[in-house]
Amino acid sequence: MKIIISTIAILTASLSLAQVKKDSVKQKDIEAVTLVVRKPTVESKVDRTVFNVANSSILAGNTTWDVLRMTPLVSIDNNDVIKAEGEKVTVYINDRKSVFTGKELKEYLATIPADNLMKIEVITSPSSRYESAGSVINIVLKKRDDEGMKGSVTLNNRQNRKNSQYTNFNLNYHKKKFTQTLIGSYSDNTWSQKNSNTQSLYKDNDVTSINIINTDRNKSPSLSSTSEYELNDKNNVGVILEYYQSKRSTFSDAEGIHYANDVFKDSYNRNQDLTGMSRTLGTNVFYKYYDKEKNKILDINIGTNYDSQKDTNDLITNYSNKSTLDQIGINSHNQTRNYYLKVDYTQPLGKSGATFEVGGKMDFNNNVAPYDLSGNMIDSSLRTNDNFHYQDNINSVYANYSKTFFKKLETRIGIRYEYISFKLRQDIAGTSRKDSYGTFLPNILLKYNFSDKYDLSLTYNRNIWRPWYTEFNPFLIPNYDGFYSRGNMDLQPNPSDRLYMKFGILKKYFISARYMYTNQDYWTTYTTEENTPPQKDKTITYPGNFSGRVQKYYLFANTNQTFLKNKLSVNVGFGWYYIDNSDFNTKNDLKGAKYISYWGGSTNISYTNLFNKNINLSAWVEVSNQNNGNSYANNTNVFHNISVTKIFPKTQMEVSLQLMNIFQRPNFDSTTFSPVGAFRNSTQSDWYGFSLSFVKRFGNQKVKTNTKTDVEKNGGGGK
């Protein structure tokens, strides 16, 4: 870490001195420069942190997923779970909720070239307009605003343990009232990682150690189209179509050894070969009414999302105490179907300066997950096939009221009500569940401006996090020697309360504090089931409900500074986390730490137009820790990325070189505690290497911010 910080500090100082000297010599060059007001790279607002990445060198050769990893307050773990300030988030794209989570979301965002990004908003205190799931990340794409045809083509080659290629094109046509955007991409990515697992059961001091090497290859084409027509200066209609496909192949080689009471039992070697195909199709038809003078907004969206994931998974295991090979095949074809209608309306209230927002959404989901098992290592207690069905209907309404008092006190009061009814069932096992419940989710925001240099804000949010449909599926799937996984039909949602305070100084320095409380949650846990000897007892991992109080405290300080006529931008954020798990651990008989304290933070540095030669530099460093419920991090990871981009204005070309985690390779090492044992997993992910990209642009690249109003998101009235 010291090496990284020192290197960046020396580099920054050298560039600053060189640039000052260069600027003082080339007077004629300065006279020809047109000064353009630029937004700071990172803006800290009352309810969100905004990462302005448009026209930044950080975009070259990256996908939206790559840039998201470098966004302040955001971290991503080895399971591709996105978090903001250590908590799970819901991802929106242009204020439209993404239907994907986890690895599916990663693959989808990896198809969106970063060149399309305007900004990424990390909304830590979302209003009632947003669906309830804690913090929100809103990815805002550019909107072209010039006549004629324009676009870009990107070619990228990335070298990690294996080599990967990525290419994309962006086409935009704008003529009078009609705008058409077409985005296509194709990637051939190979991903490799090493895993080391130690699974310790308290009964019989049973210990299994496993070392795994995984190689994953994806060939993924995608295409999206956005058509928009301006009926007049207040009314727009449009259609969005999205298609994504990925052909996946994974090979895994594992070696395991098993002891009980320090006595050797057996060892094995296992090969796993998985092939799969996923397809995604999304449609959205929208109508927007926007009266800029009266600041009235009506936004209507109707759409569908379909996702299909079909996998064939074959495992062959060679045990030291058996003369024959054990074989198992797992076939699955998960499908999700989503239909929605969403209406949002914003209305000023007379001359009082107040704003009223109201809206609602009807959401329908119909999902199916069939599984089929085959092979000679299926024990008699397992079902070999079943179809899991999940259906739900979520209806929600919300209202927000915003007003500023005494020209100093900004307020926002909101309430959201959600009612969900859902049905689960297995065709063959015959198990089923039908349930429904309603939830009120209030939120309050207060911001007091002591002067134009000092302000203090306070927000409160009630949140609820619901399980993903596959987490309900109870079908038992063998993973490897004696270890299985399944879902849990009895899962309950996780409600929580958050209190957030932020103090702004000189509009550059921000100090924030957060308190989060919950008395119920669901996390990964383990249980055991007996098998008929000589078969080893089953150890089953599943999402389980945990009762017990968890309190989290968080202090964070950050600043964004610009130097050298806005050419050098530096953002630094650093936080301290403290988690009280004492009641949670006692009630669930967990042997993990009752109190956790750790540090984390990130730094973004960018330099524009080095030596007036159209060379842009950027560097990013993150220090993060993965502590989740009953899982505890055993080490702190340091991530970093350094990139250099050369721009050729006459030919509209760019060349970019990136260096990723070259000083230290990330290693995700954590231990999960359950009533039956402790389970340690260490993963060295393929998050290092270098990347070279070429970008060719054509046409006028003028863009405008893709937002609904010019004043939203700047204060207490922001959505």
C-alpha positions in Angstrom: 0.0 0.0 0.0 2.8 2.4 0.9 4.5 1.7 -2.5 1.3 2.5 -4.4 0.6 5.7 -2.5 4.2 6.9 -2.8 4.2 6.1 -6.5 1.1 8.1 -7.1 2.2 11.0 -5.0 5.6 11.2 -6.8 3.8 11.0 -10.2 1.3 13.7 -9.2 4.0 16.0 -7.9 6.2 15.5 -11.0 3.3 16.2 -13.4 2.3 19.3 -11.5 5.8 20.8 -11.7 6.2 19.9 -15.3 2.8 21.3 -16.2 3.5 24.7 -14.4 6.7 25.0 -16.3 5.1 24.1 -19.6 2.2 26.5 -19.1 4.6 29.4 -18.3 6.6 28.8 -21.5 4.0 28.3 -24.1 2.1 31.5 -24.0 0.9 31.2 -27.6 -0.7 27.9 -26.9 -2.5 29.2 -23.9 -4.0 32.1 -26.0 -5.6 29.5 -28.3 -7.2 27.5 -25.6 -10.9 27.8 -25.0 -11.8 27.4 -21.3 -14.7 25.1 -20.6 -16.4 24.9 -17.2 -16.2 21.2 -16.1 -18.0 19.5 -13.3 -15.8 18.1 -10.6 -15.0 14.4 -11.0 -16.8 13.6 -7.8 -19.7 15.7 -6.4 -21.0 15.1 -2.9 -24.7 16.0 -2.6 -27.2 15.7 0.2 -28.5 12.3 -0.7 -25.9 11.0 -3.2 -22.3 11.0 -4.4 -22.0 11.6 -8.2 -19.1 10.3 -10.2 -18.9 12.4 -13.3 -17.0 10.3 -15.8 -18.1 11.8 -19.2 -15.1 12.6 -21.4 -12.7 11.2 -18.7 -9.7 9.1 -19.6 -11.0 6.4 -17.2 -13.5 5.4 -19.9 -11.1 4.4 -22.6 -11.1 0.6 -23.2 -13.4 -0.1 -20.2 -16.9 -1.4 -19.8 -19.5 0.0 -17.5 -18.8 -2.8 -15.1 -15.1 -1.8 -14.9 -15.9 1.9 -14.2 -18.4 0.9 -11.6 -15.6 -0.9 -9.7 -13.7 2.4 -9.6 -16.7 4.5 -8.4 -16.3 6.1 -4.9 -18.2 4.4 -2.1 -18.7 1.3 -4.3 -17.0 -2.1 -3.7 -17.5 -5.5 -5.4 -16.7 -8.8 -3.8 -15.5 -12.1 -5.4 -19.1 -13.2 -5.9 -19.7 -10.0 -8.0 -22.0 -8.6 -5.4 -22.1 -4.8 -5.7 -22.1 -2.8 -2.4 -22.2 0.9 -1.4 -20.6 1.7 1.9 -20.5 -2.1 2.6 -24.3 -2.7 2.0 -26.1 -4.3 -1.0 -27.6 -2.0 -3.6 -30.2 -1.9 -6.3 -28.9 -0.9 -9.8 -30.8 1.5 -12.1 -29.8 2.5 -15.6 -31.2 5.9 -16.6 -33.6 5.6 -13.7 -34.9 2.2 -14.9 -34.4 -0.6 -12.4 -32.3 -3.5 -13.7 -33.9 -6.9 -13.6 -30.6 -8.6 -12.9 -28.5 -9.3 -9.8 -25.1 -10.9 -9.1 -23.2 -12.5 -12.0 -26.1 -11.9 -14.4 -25.9 -8.1 -13.7 -22.1 -8.2 -14.1 -22.3 -9.9 -17.5 -25.0 -7.4 -18.6 -23.1 -4.3 -17.5 -20.0 -5.7 -19.2 -21.8 -5.3 -22.5 -22.3 -1.6 -22.1 -19.2 0.3 -23.2 -18.0 2.9 -20.8 -17.7 5.4 -23.6 -21.5 5.8 -23.2 -21.3 6.8 -19.6 -22.3 10.3 -18.4 -22.1 9.7 -14.7 -22.7 7.1 -11.9 -24.8 8.2 -8.9 -24.4 6.4 -5.6 -27.6 7.3 -3.8 -27.2 6.5 -0.1 -30.4 8.2 0.9 -32.9 7.4 -1.9 -36.4 9.0 -1.8 -39.6 7.1 -1.8 -39.6 7.2 -5.6 -37.1 4.3 -5.6 -38.0 0.7 -4.9 -37.0 -0.4 -1.5 -33.6 -2.1 -1.3 -31.3 0.1 0.7 -28.9 2.2 -1.3 -29.3 2.8 -5.1 -26.7 3.1 -7.9 -28.1 4.9 -10.9 -26.0 4.6 -14.1 -26.7 7.6 -16.4 -25.8 7.3 -20.1 -25.0 10.1 -22.5 -27.6 11.5 -24.8 -26.4 12.8 -28.1 -27.7 16.3 -29.1 -26.3 17.1 -32.5 -27.5 16.6 -36.1 -26.4 13.8 -38.3 -24.6 10.5 -37.8 -21.9 10.1 -35.2 -20.4 7.3 -33.1 -17.3 5.3 -32.2 -15.7 1.9 -32.5 -13.5 0.4 -29.7 -11.1 -2.5 -29.9 -9.7 -3.8 -26.6 -7.2 -6.6 -25.7 -6.8 -7.5 -22.0 -4.1 -9.8 -20.6 -4.8 -11.3 -17.2 -3.8 -15.0 -16.5 -5.5 -15.5 -19.8 -6.1 -13.3 -22.8 -9.5 -11.6 -23.6 -10.8 -9.4 -26.4 -13.6 -6.9 -26.5 -15.0 -4.7 -29.2 -18.0 -2.5 -29.5 -19.6 0.1 -31.7 -21.9 3.1 -31.0 -24.0 4.7 -33.7 -26.2 7.7 -33.1 -28.4 9.5 -35.6 -30.2 12.7 -34.7 -32.4 14.6 -37.2 -34.8 17.4 -36.1 -37.1 15.6 -33.6 -36.0 12.0 -34.1 -33.0 10.3 -32.4 -31.8 6.8 -32.9 -29.0 5.1 -30.9 -27.6 1.7 -31.7 -25.0 0.0 -29.5 -23.4 -3.4 -30.3 -20.6 -5.4 -28.6 -18.8 -8.7 -28.8 -16.5 -10.1 -26.2 -14.4 -13.2 -26.0 -13.2 -13.2 -22.4 -11.3 -15.9 -20.4 -11.4 -15.6 -16.7 -9.3 -17.6 -14.2 -9.2 -17.9 -10.5 -7.8 -20.0 -7.7 -9.8 -21.1 -4.6 -8.7 -22.6 -1.3 -11.4 -23.9 1.0 -11.1 -25.3 4.5 -14.4 -26.6 5.9 -14.2 -27.5 9.6 -17.2 -29.2 11.3 -17.4 -29.2 15.0 -18.7 -32.8 15.1 -15.8 -35.3 15.1 -13.4 -32.5 14.3 -14.2 -33.1 10.6 -11.9 -31.1 8.3 -11.9 -31.0 4.5 -9.4 -28.9 2.6 -9.9 -28.3 -1.1 -7.8 -26.4 -3.7 -9.6 -25.4 -7.0 -8.5 -23.8 -10.2 -11.3 -22.5 -12.4 -11.1 -21.3 -16.0 -14.2 -19.6 -17.4 -14.6 -18.5 -21.0 -17.5 -16.4 -22.3 -18.4 -15.4 -25.9 -20.9 -12.6 -25.6 -22.6 -10.6 -28.4 -25.1 -7.9 -27.5 -27.2 -5.3 -29.2 -29.4 -2.4 -27.9 -31.5 0.1 -29.7 -33.1 3.4 -28.4 -35.6 5.3 -30.6 -37.0 8.6 -29.4 -39.3 11.1 -31.1 -40.1 14.6 -29.8 -43.8 15.2 -30.5 -43.3 18.8 -29.5 -41.1 20.8 -27.0 -42.9 19.1 -24.0 -43.8 15.6 -25.2 -41.4 12.7 -26.1 -42.1 9.0 -26.9 -39.6 6.2 -27.4 -38.8 2.5 -27.5 -35.8 0.7 -26.0 -34.9 -2.8 -27.2 -32.0 -4.8 -25.6 -30.6 -8.2 -26.5 -27.7 -10.0 -24.8 -26.3 -13.5 -25.4 -23.5 -15.4 -23.7 -22.0 -18.8 -24.5 -20.1 -20.0 -21.5 -17.7 -22.8 -20.9 -16.0 -23.5 -17.5 -13.4 -26.1 -16.6 -12.5 -26.7 -13.0 -9.8 -28.9 -11.4 -10.0 -29.6 -7.7 -8.0 -31.6 -5.2 -9.3 -32.4 -1.7 -8.2 -34.2 1.4 -10.4 -35.3 4.4 -9.6 -35.8 8.1 -11.7 -36.7 11.1 -10.2 -36.4 14.6 -6.9 -35.8 13.0 -7.1 -39.2 11.2 -6.8 -39.4 7.4 -10.1 -40.5 5.8 -9.6 -40.1 2.0 -8.5 -37.7 -0.7 -9.8 -37.0 -4.2 -9.3 -35.3 -7.5 -12.4 -33.8 -9.3 -12.8 -32.4 -12.8 -15.8 -30.2 -13.6 -16.9 -29.3 -17.1 -19.7 -26.8 -17.6 -21.3 -25.4 -20.7 -24.1 -23.0 -20.9 -26.0 -20.4 -22.9 -27.8 -17.3 -21.5 -30.1 -15.0 -23.4 -31.6 -11.7 -22.3 -34.3 -9.6 -24.1 -35.7 -6.4 -22.7 -38.3 -4.0 -24.0 -39.4 -0.6 -22.8 -41.9 1.8 -24.2 -41.9 5.3 -22.6 -43.8 8.6 -22.7 -42.4 11.8 -21.1 -44.1 15.1 -20.6 -41.8 17.9 -19.3 -42.8 21.5 -18.9 -39.5 23.3 -18.2 -41.2 26.6 -17.3 -43.6 25.1 -14.8 -41.3 22.2 -13.9 -44.1 19.6 -14.4 -43.0 16.1 -15.3 -45.0 13.0 -16.2 -43.0 9.8 -17.0 -44.8 6.6 -18.1 -42.9 3.3 -18.7 -44.2 0.0 -19.7 -41.9 -3.0 -20.5 -40.9 -6.6 -20.3 -37.7 -8.5 -19.4 -36.9 -12.1 -20.3 -33.8 -14.0 -19.1 -32.8 -17.5 -19.9 -29.9 -19.4 -18.4 -29.3 -23.0 -19.6 -26.4 -25.0 -18.2 -25.0 -28.6 -18.5 -22.6 -29.4 -15.6 -20.6 -32.6 -15.5 -18.4 -33.7 -12.6 -16.0 -36.6 -12.4 -14.4 -37.5 -9.1 -11.5 -40.0 -8.5 -11.3 -41.0 -4.8 -8.2 -42.5 -3.2 -10.3 -45.3 -1.5 -12.4 -46.3 -4.6 -11.5 -48.2 -7.7 -14.2 -46.6 -9.8 -14.9 -43.0 -10.8 -17.9 -41.1 -9.4 -19.9 -39.2 -12.0 -22.7 -36.7 -11.8 -24.5 -34.5 -14.3 -26.6 -31.4 -13.5 -28.8 -29.9 -16.1 -30.7 -26.7 -15.4 -32.7 -24.1 -17.4 -33.7 -21.1 -15.3 -36.1 -18.6 -16.9 -37.3 -15.2 -15.6 -40.2 -13.2 -17.1 -40.9 -9.7 -15.8 -43.7 -7.3 -16.8 -44.1 -3.8 -15.4 -46.0 -0.5 -15.6 -44.5 2.5 -13.9 -45.9 6.1 -13.6 -44.2 9.1 -12.0 -45.5 12.6 -11.8 -43.8 15.8 -10.4 -45.8 19.0 -9.7 -44.8 22.3 -8.1 -47.2 23.6 -5.5 -48.1 27.2 -6.4 -45.7 29.9 -5.5 -44.6 28.3 -2.2 -41.5 26.7 -3.8 -42.7 23.3 -2.7 -42.7 20.2 -5.0 -44.9 17.2 -4.8 -44.1 13.9 -6.3 -46.4 10.9 -6.7 -46.3 7.7 -8.6 -46.6 3.9 -8.5 -45.6 0.7 -10.2 -47.2 -2.7 -11.0 -44.6 -5.5 -11.2 -45.3 -9.1 -12.3 -42.7 -11.9 -12.2 -43.2 -15.5 -13.5 -40.0 -17.6 -13.1 -39.2 -21.3 -13.5 -36.1 -23.2 -12.5 -36.0 -26.9 -13.6 -33.1 -29.2 -12.5 -32.2 -32.7 -13.5 -29.5 -34.9 -11.9 -27.8 -38.0 -13.4 -24.8 -40.2 -12.7 -23.6 -43.0 -10.3 -22.9 -40.8 -7.3 -26.5 -39.8 -6.6 -27.5 -41.3 -3.3 -30.9 -42.7 -2.7 -32.1 -39.7 -0.6 -31.8 -37.2 -3.5 -34.5 -36.4 -6.0 -33.1 -36.6 -9.5 -35.4 -33.9 -11.0 -37.9 -31.2 -10.2 -39.3 -27.9 -11.5 -39.4 -24.9 -9.2 -41.9 -22.2 -9.9 -42.0 -18.6 -8.5 -44.6 -16.0 -9.2 -45.1 -12.6 -7.6 -47.0 -9.4 -8.0 -45.6 -6.2 -6.3 -47.8 -3.1 -6.3 -46.4 0.1 -4.9 -47.4 3.7 -4.5 -45.3 6.6 -3.2 -45.5 10.3 -2.4 -42.7 12.9 -1.7 -43.1 16.5 -0.5 -40.2 18.9 -0.7 -39.8 22.5 0.4 -37.2 25.0 1.5 -37.9 27.1 4.5 -36.2 30.4 5.4 -34.0 30.0 2.3 -31.8 27.8 4.5 -33.7 24.7 5.5 -34.3 22.1 2.8 -36.8 19.3 3.6 -38.1 16.2 1.9 -40.7 13.9 3.5 -41.7 10.7 1.7 -43.7 7.6 2.2 -43.8 4.4 0.1 -46.2 1.5 0.4 -45.5 -1.9 -1.2 -47.7 -4.9 -1.2 -46.4 -8.2 -2.5 -48.2 -11.5 -3.0 -46.1 -14.5 -4.1 -46.4 -18.3 -4.8 -43.7 -20.9 -4.7 -44.0 -24.6 -5.6 -42.2 -27.7 -6.7 -43.9 -30.0 -9.2 -42.5 -33.3 -8.0 -41.8 -32.8 -4.3 -45.2 -31.1 -3.9 -43.9 -28.5 -1.5 -45.4 -25.0 -1.9 -45.8 -21.7 -0.2 -48.2 -18.8 -0.7 -47.8 -15.6 1.2 -48.4 -11.8 1.0 -47.6 -8.8 3.1 -47.6 -5.0 2.9 -44.9 -2.6 4.1 -44.8 1.1 4.8 -41.4 2.7 4.1 -41.0 6.3 5.3 -38.0 8.6 4.7 -37.1 12.0 5.8 -34.4 14.4 4.6 -33.3 17.7 6.3 -30.6 20.0 5.1 -29.6 23.3 6.8 -27.3 25.8 5.1 -25.5 27.8 7.7 -23.9 29.8 4.9 -22.7 29.2 1.3 -19.7 27.4 2.8 -21.2 25.2 5.5 -24.2 22.9 5.6 -25.5 20.0 7.6 -27.9 17.3 6.4 -29.8 14.5 8.2 -31.7 11.6 6.5 -33.7 8.7 7.7 -34.8 5.7 5.6 -36.7 2.5 6.3 -35.7 -0.3 3.9 -36.6 -3.8 3.1 -34.4 -6.3 1.2 -36.3 -9.3 -0.4 -34.7 -12.6 -1.4 -34.0 -13.3 -5.1 -36.2 -16.1 -6.5 -33.5 -18.7 -6.8 -32.7 -18.3 -3.0 -36.1 -19.9 -2.4 -35.5 -23.0 -4.5 -35.1 -26.0 -2.1 -33.8 -28.5 -4.7 -30.7 -30.1 -3.3 -27.7 -30.0 -5.6 -24.4 -32.0 -5.0 -21.3 -29.8 -5.4 -18.5 -32.1 -4.4 -17.6 -34.8 -1.8 -20.3 -34.6 0.8 -21.2 -30.9 0.2 -24.5 -29.7 -1.3 -26.4 -26.5 -1.8 -30.0 -25.5 -1.9 -32.4 -22.6 -1.3 -34.9 -22.0 1.5 -38.6 -21.7 0.9 -39.1 -20.2 4.3 -36.9 -17.2 3.7 -38.2 -13.9 5.1 -37.2 -10.4 3.9 -34.7 -8.3 5.8 -36.0 -4.9 7.1 -33.6 -2.3 8.3 -33.5 1.3 9.6 -30.8 3.8 8.6 -29.8 7.2 9.9 -27.4 9.3 7.9 -25.7 12.6 8.7 -23.4 14.7 6.4 -21.5 17.9 7.2 -20.2 20.0 4.2 -17.3 22.4 4.5 -16.4 24.9 1.8 -18.2 22.7 -0.7 -15.0 20.6 -0.9 -14.8 18.7 2.4 -17.5 16.3 3.7 -17.8 14.3 6.9 -20.6 11.8 7.2 -21.8 9.3 9.8 -24.3 6.5 9.4 -26.1 4.2 11.8 -27.9 1.1 10.6 -30.1 -1.2 12.7 -31.8 -4.5 12.0 -33.1 -7.4 14.2 -33.5 -9.9 11.4 -31.5 -11.0 8.3 -30.7 -13.9 6.0 -27.2 -15.0 5.3 -25.3 -18.0 4.0 -25.3 -20.8 6.6 -24.6 -24.5 6.8 -26.3 -27.6 8.2 -25.6 -31.4 8.2 -27.7 -34.4 7.4 -26.7 -38.0 8.1 -26.0 -40.4 5.2 -26.0 -44.2 5.2 -22.4 -45.5 5.8 -19.9 -45.6 4.1 -21.2 -42.5 2.5 -20.0 -39.2 4.1 -22.7 -37.2 5.9 -24.1 -34.3 3.9 -23.0 -30.7 4.6 -25.5 -28.3 3.1 -25.1 -24.6 2.4 -28.2 -22.5 2.1 -29.6 -19.0 2.8 -30.9 -19.1 6.4 -32.9 -16.7 8.5 -31.1 -15.2 11.4 -32.8 -13.3 14.3 -30.8 -11.0 16.5 -29.8 -7.4 16.7 -27.1 -6.0 14.4 -25.9 -2.4 14.7 -23.5 -0.8 12.3 -21.7 2.5 12.7 -19.8 4.2 9.9 -17.7 7.4 9.8 -16.5 8.7 6.4 -14.6 11.8 5.2 -13.9 12.7 1.6 -12.8 15.7 -0.4 -12.6 16.5 -4.1 -9.9 19.0 -5.2 -8.9 20.5 -8.6 -5.6 22.1 -9.3 -3.7 23.6 -12.3 -6.7 25.2 -13.9 -8.9 22.2 -13.3 -6.4 19.8 -15.1 -5.6 17.8 -12.0 -8.5 16.4 -10.1 -8.1 14.5 -6.8 -10.8 12.7 -4.8 -10.0 11.0 -1.5 -12.4 9.2 0.8 -11.6 7.3 3.9 -14.0 5.5 6.3 -14.1 3.6 9.6 -16.6 0.8 10.2 -17.7 -0.6 13.5 -20.2 -3.6 13.7 -21.8 -4.8 16.9 -22.8 -8.5 16.3 -22.9 -9.5 20.0 -26.7 -10.2 20.2 -26.8 -11.6 16.7 -24.0 -14.2 17.4 -25.4 -15.2 20.8 -28.9 -15.9 19.5 -27.6 -17.9 16.6 -24.8 -19.8 18.4 -22.1 -18.4 16.2 -18.4 -18.3 17.3 -17.4 -15.3 15.2 -16.2 -12.0 16.5 -18.9 -10.1 18.4 -17.4 -6.7 17.5 -15.7 -5.8 14.2 -13.7 -2.6 13.5 -11.9 -1.9 10.3 -10.8 0.9 7.9 -11.5 1.4 4.2 -11.4 4.0 1.5 -10.6 5.0 -2.1 -8.7 7.6 -4.1 -9.3 8.8 -7.7 -6.7 11.0 -9.4 -7.0 12.2 -13.0 -4.8 14.6 -15.0 -6.1 16.1 -18.3 -3.9 17.3 -21.3 -0.5 16.6 -19.9 2.1 18.9 -21.5 -0.7 20.2 -23.7 -0.2 17.0 -25.8 -3.7 15.6 -25.3 -2.4 12.9 -22.9 -4.7 12.0 -20.0 -3.7 10.1 -16.9 -5.8 8.5 -14.2 -5.1 6.4 -11.1 -7.5 4.6 -8.7 -6.8 2.9 -5.4 -9.3 1.2 -3.1 -8.8 -0.3 0.3 -11.7 -2.6 1.2 -12.8 -5.4 3.5 -15.6 -8.0 3.0 -17.6 -8.5 6.3 -21.1 -9.8 5.7 -23.3 -11.0 8.5 -21.8 -14.2 9.8 -18.9 -14.0 7.3 -15.7 -12.2 8.4 -12.8 -11.0 6.3 -9.3 -12.4 7.2 -7.4 -9.8 5.2 -7.8 -6.3 3.6 -7.5 -6.0 -0.1 -5.8 -3.2 -2.0 -7.1 -2.6 -5.6 -5.5 -0.2 -8.0 -5.7 0.8 -11.6 -3.4 3.2 -13.6 -4.2 4.3 -17.1 -2.6 6.5 -19.8 -4.7 7.8 -22.8 -3.4 9.6 -25.8 -6.0 11.5 -27.9 -5.5 12.4 -31.6 -8.0 15.2 -32.2 -7.6 15.5 -36.0 -8.4 11.8 -36.6 -10.7 11.5 -33.5 -8.7 8.5 -32.3 -7.6 7.4 -28.8 -5.1 4.9 -27.5 -5.2 3.8 -23.9 -3.0 1.6 -21.8 -4.2 0.3 -18.4 -2.3 -1.4 -15.6 -4.5 -3.3 -13.2 -3.4 -4.4 -9.7 0.2 -4.8 -10.8 1.7 -4.2 -7.4 -0.5 -6.5 -5.4 -3.0 -9.2 -6.5 -6.4 -9.2 -4.7 -7.1 -12.2 -2.5 -10.7 -12.5 -1.0 -10.2 -14.4 2.2 -13.1 -14.8 4.6 -14.5 -17.3 7.2 -18.2 -18.0 7.6 -19.5 -19.2 11.0 -22.5 -21.4 11.5 -23.9 -23.5 14.4 -22.3 -26.7 12.8 -18.9 -25.4 11.9 -16.6 -22.7 10.4 -15.9 -22.5 6.7 -12.9 -20.5 5.3 -12.7 -19.6 1.6 -9.7 -17.9 0.0 -10.1 -16.7 -3.6 -7.4 -15.2 -5.8 -9.4 -13.6 -8.6 -8.0 -12.7 -12.0 -8.2 -9.0 -11.3 -4.7 -8.0 -12.5 -2.8 -7.5 -15.7 -2.8 -4.9 -18.4 -5.2 -3.7 -21.2 -4.6 -1.9 -24.5 -7.5 -0.3 -26.4 -8.1 1.7 -29.5 -11.0 4.1 -30.0 -12.1 5.6 -33.3 -14.7 8.3 -33.2 -16.6 10.0 -36.0 -19.1 12.8 -36.3 -19.8 15.6 -33.8 -19.5 14.2 -30.3 -21.6 16.8 -28.5 -23.7 15.4 -25.7 -26.1 16.6 -23.1 -26.9 15.3 -19.6 -29.6 12.6 -19.8 -31.8 13.8 -16.9 -35.4 14.8 -16.6 -34.9 18.2 -15.1 -32.1 20.7 -14.8 -32.6 21.2 -11.0 -33.3 17.7 -9.8 -30.8 15.9 -7.5 -29.2 19.1 -6.4 -30.9 19.4 -3.0 -33.6 18.2 -0.8 -36.0 18.0 -3.6 -33.9 15.5 -5.5 -35.5 12.2 -6.2 
